[in-house]
Amino acid sequence: MAAGVAAWLPFARAAAIGWMPVANCPMPLAPAEKNKRQDELIILNVSGRRFQTWRTTLERYPDTLLGSTEKEFFFNEDTKEYFFDRDPEVFRCILNFYRTGKLHYPRYECISAYDEELAFYGILPEIIGDCCYEEYKDRKRENAERLMDDNDSENNQEGSTPSLSFRQTMWRAFENPHTSTLALVFYYVTGFFIAVSVITNVVETVPCGTVPGSKELPCGERYAVAFFCLDTACVMIFTVEYLLRLFAAPSRYRFIRSVMSIIDVVAIMPYYIGLVMTNNEDVSGAFVTLRVFRVFRIFKFSRHSQGLRILGYTLKSCASELGFLLFSLTMAIIIFATVMFYAEKGSSASKFTSIPASFWYTIVTMTTLGYGDMVPKTIAGKIFGSICSLSGVLVIALPVPVIVSNFSRIYHQNQRADKRRAQKKARLARIRVAKTGSSNAYLHSKRNGLLNEALELTGSTEEEQHMTKGTSLIESQHHHLLHCLEKTTGLSYLVDDPLLSVRTSTIKNHEFIDEQLFEQNCMESSMQNFPSSRSPSLSSHQGLGTSCCSRRSKKSTHLPNSSVPATRLRSMQELSTIHIQCSEQPSLTTSRSSLNMKADEGLRPNCKAAQITTAIISIPTPPALTPEGESRPGPGSPGPATNAPSSANIVKVSAL
Amino acid sequence: ADSSDADVELPTIRHQPEGLEQLLAQTKFTKTELQSLYRGFKNECPSGLVDEETFTLIYSRFFPQGDASSYAHFLFDAFDADRNGALCFQDFAVGLSVLLRGTEQQKLKWTFDLYDVNKDGCVTKEVTVGNTVGLVGWGHPDGVLPAPCVPQDMLEIMKSIYAMMGRCTEPALGASAPAQHVELFFQKMDRNRDGVVTFEEFLATCQE
């Protein structure tokens, strides 16, 4: 209900008295007025800016946050006002909505920020007033497209799952040459052969010098055998390529219908037809014509060049403009050809023998070519000829800018997509660095804690000063949380410090020692499974028995830590990873089942081969650290518990 | 000429209501009630005057399913005491005061005035010469009307009330339903069976 309606409701109810005398049935009871209190001013404090309004104003829309009792959650008893820690600028619009009944969208506001505020206050964006709705929708769509593009591109660049079949791999290789070296090689080879084929076609017709005793021959006939061999080679390559593509295509029927495949077929058909046909005189003429189609091989380059594809796409999308251009040109040609024909009819030896003959003159004139092979001789003809050339310029100039602007738009869109992709990589890298900073903070504090313990054990005091880094309350709570998680799951974050590892080797603590051992073991076994640097896949993880981490991460890092000594775990650029290691058995035959078994065994302390089981979890970028870490053990098994021997109780992080 | 017309039309008349004190005297509302009433009124009609179109628009919002325009027209006439084609806040407040705070007799008088569209003091059903849209079977001689009353249209009121219900009603609205309802009304109200209902008859019946 609109704002005004609520205000007039008492009036409407009062006016309903007019129905009472004529009513046949008794009127229903009026709803009781619950604690009818006087209208009061309420203060809304939004990030320090105070807004005041009547309570009834807000209650006009009871299904929103401000109109319902939900706002009581924000009531501040001390100041007797409602405090919202949100954006005051947007709140202005929202409060105006209550006041006037119309929600406006301020143009300077970011669309997603605005949407968030609307969602917070429980207001549907659909009620934005007509004055602002179109703008809102446009911007929202633009934003959605942008985000969708990013998601798409990101999805495309994900590391492939190993579950692609051979056929799918091949198709991907064809479509995107950068996926593997083989695809790249294939790409360049086909490109080379296309070029060779086209050049051959061209050179074939060049006169090549004379054979004594006969007239000058084109190269094609002089070195017929050589050219034939070249042609055969090219066609073989193209045929093989076509068949491979056909085999790999996910939908063969669709592939056959696609433009590129038609071009492929047209490019190789003349050769086969030529093979089939004998050297019959009457059909060889037709065969020669067919050879013209060989020039279509040049279109195969469009797979290699994005610009060509854009051009093709532009032409397709400008089909209507092109059609209009063609139509208007045709009209003009016919008109002017007729006029010129009749104008020149009188003059003798005129080249304008018929109207179709005049077409040629009209076309040449309208496009301002002016070959001069047909020239009007009469005065009337000259006058009309000049009108023809002037109008030709106009007619052609009109649709062309439309086509040009279309091309420009599509081209820039493409550029923007590429730019966004490039930017995204850099952005994500920077974000990751910031995140590793925060996650490393935990590890640092843990290290400090462990160092502390180590120091207690070894009794040295030199490092104590380093220990007490001023961690804020939030940090310490965060670390505490991470530590609780560790304790819960029985896993722990890998400690990344050469110093510590070295130092703790002196501690008679099975955990760290074994950790090193294990890491070396992991290193050895993972080396075999380590894939090429380009395409990280989970097979490497699985090779390490990290089946718990079968969760597909966006940027699953390969395991650089396995390729370096345990002390030098990973580069700071990568996401911090936490490594699941097996327990008890050095051989990494841990599978999910074995880990489960471990969990079942419970928390029994395991003095002999006590170890901290550490988990490698690659943390994807956007979400916060802790939720990922928390969700990690959920799907998987909780993992073997920290079966730390009682002696290792010392090694409790002091954050607790 | 167009632009000058637009210029002339643009400055809307801003009507200031009577002072608060006067309104307090004329109506039975308290000061705060008048204040809140005025705020709602002014919010909806910043110019201070409600013309019939706006009034109809506002009233129609309460009855989204049906067509409240005809009933709103009658209401508007009922409220517009000084007949100037626009409701000012004074009209509004006075009318509401009667409706909400008035005595029963006052309320009934107001209702009667609502039905009495031509304001001639009595309510008739529709009897127009030659027009058989109205009721048949009442035995009222065609074309013969009581002298002081101009043919009026209780049927119109009834039809407008039914119109507010809209098309989708349960049970389905018949074309003759308003007419039948008027029948019943007159049966109840018209004591002396003269085809018109005067205020006394109305009052008497309602107060029973």
Chai-1 contact restraints between the chains, C-beta under 6 A:
chainA,res_idxA,chainB,res_idxB,connection_type,confidence,min_distance_angstrom,max_distance_angstrom,comment,restraint_id
A,G4,B,E44,contact,1.0,0.0,6.0,A-B,restraint_1
A,G4,B,I58,contact,1.0,0.0,6.0,A-B,restraint_2
A,V5,B,R61,contact,1.0,0.0,6.0,A-B,restraint_3
A,A7,B,G40,contact,1.0,0.0,6.0,A-B,restraint_4
A,W8,B,I58,contact,1.0,0.0,6.0,A-B,restraint_5
A,A12,B,F62,contact,1.0,0.0,6.0,A-B,restraint_6
A,A14,B,L96,contact,1.0,0.0,6.0,A-B,restraint_7
A,A14,B,L99,contact,1.0,0.0,6.0,A-B,restraint_8
A,A14,B,L100,contact,1.0,0.0,6.0,A-B,restraint_9
A,A15,B,L75,contact,1.0,0.0,6.0,A-B,restraint_10
A,I17,B,L99,contact,1.0,0.0,6.0,A-B,restraint_11
A,I17,B,K107,contact,1.0,0.0,6.0,A-B,restraint_12
A,I17,B,T111,contact,1.0,0.0,6.0,A-B,restraint_13
A,G18,B,T111,contact,1.0,0.0,6.0,A-B,restraint_14
A,G18,B,L114,contact,1.0,0.0,6.0,A-B,restraint_15
A,P21,B,T111,contact,1.0,0.0,6.0,A-B,restraint_16
A,P21,B,C206,contact,1.0,0.0,6.0,A-B,restraint_17
A,V22,B,F185,contact,1.0,0.0,6.0,A-B,restraint_18
A,D39,B,S36,contact,1.0,0.0,6.0,A-B,restraint_19
